[in-house]
Amino acid sequence: MPEEGQKAVLPRHVTLELTYNCNHACPFCYCEWLSHAELYDKELSIEEWCSLVRTFAENGVKEFTFSGGEPLLKKGVFDLIAYVASLPQKPRLSLFSNGTLVDDPVLALWFVVLFQVIKTAHL
């Protein structure tokens, strides 16, 4: 922990694995949790993720990647994205997704409402 009055030294970019859930079982996936069902009950809530993102942004993190599992399966993920968009630091956001849940409503949110925060999508 930094001393009082000092900011933590954090990386410029942070990847956050929001959920263990995934709608695929790709043989090349690096996700260890696919064989550890007990982890599914230990995910952070959206409120906890918002708190972490705020702390990271206040301490110099400029870019976030939301990953998983499949981040679009995380209940409340669009609330988290909107929260990132509202931060005064205006960090960049990438979403690492398999793309199978990207439909017209998701695209509308992506490109109309939150275009200023989501700069890249890896499908």
Solvent accessible surface area in square Angstrom, and as a share of the most:
residue,aa,sasa,rsa
1,M,231,1.03
2,P,52,0.32
3,E,131,0.59
4,E,180,0.81
5,G,84,0.81
6,Q,114,0.51
7,K,144,0.61
8,A,31,0.24
9,V,149,0.86
10,L,58,0.29
11,P,80,0.50
12,R,149,0.54
13,H,78,0.35
14,V,22,0.13
15,T,72,0.42
16,L,13,0.07
17,E,69,0.31
18,L,2,0.01
19,T,2,0.01
20,Y,48,0.18
21,N,61,0.31
22,C,48,0.29
23,N,63,0.32
24,H,78,0.35
25,A,88,0.69
26,C,45,0.27
27,P,135,0.85
28,F,169,0.71
29,C,47,0.28
30,Y,138,0.52
31,C,13,0.08
32,E,133,0.60
33,W,22,0.08
34,L,76,0.38
35,S,92,0.60
36,H,75,0.33
37,A,78,0.61
38,E,104,0.46
39,L,53,0.26
40,Y,72,0.28
41,D,136,0.71
42,K,138,0.58
43,E,45,0.20
44,L,60,0.30
45,S,46,0.30
46,I,21,0.10
47,E,129,0.58
48,E,83,0.37
49,W,22,0.08
50,C,20,0.12
51,S,46,0.29
52,L,67,0.34
53,V,0,0.00
54,R,96,0.35
55,T,61,0.35
56,F,44,0.18
57,A,5,0.04
58,E,79,0.35
59,N,32,0.16
60,G,34,0.33
61,V,2,0.01
62,K,103,0.44
63,E,47,0.21
64,F,1,0.01
65,T,16,0.09
66,F,0,0.00
67,S,4,0.03
68,G,2,0.02
69,G,17,0.16
70,E,1,0.01
71,P,0,0.00
72,L,21,0.10
73,L,68,0.34
74,K,21,0.09
75,K,184,0.78
76,G,26,0.25
77,V,3,0.02
78,F,67,0.28
79,D,98,0.51
80,L,0,0.00
81,I,0,0.00
82,A,49,0.38
83,Y,57,0.22
84,V,0,0.00
85,A,11,0.08
86,S,74,0.48
87,L,8,0.04
88,P,115,0.72
89,Q,79,0.35
90,K,124,0.53
91,P,5,0.03
92,R,107,0.39
93,L,1,0.00
94,S,20,0.13
95,L,2,0.01
96,F,105,0.44
97,S,7,0.05
98,N,53,0.27
99,G,20,0.19
100,T,79,0.46
101,L,61,0.30
102,V,32,0.18
103,D,73,0.38
104,D,113,0.58
105,P,94,0.59
106,V,20,0.11
107,L,65,0.32
108,A,53,0.41
109,L,47,0.24
110,W,12,0.04
111,F,120,0.50
112,V,117,0.67
113,V,88,0.50
114,L,8,0.04
115,F,123,0.51
116,Q,96,0.43
117,V,4,0.03
118,I,12,0.06
119,K,95,0.40
120,T,53,0.31
121,A,47,0.36
122,H,88,0.39
123,L,127,0.63
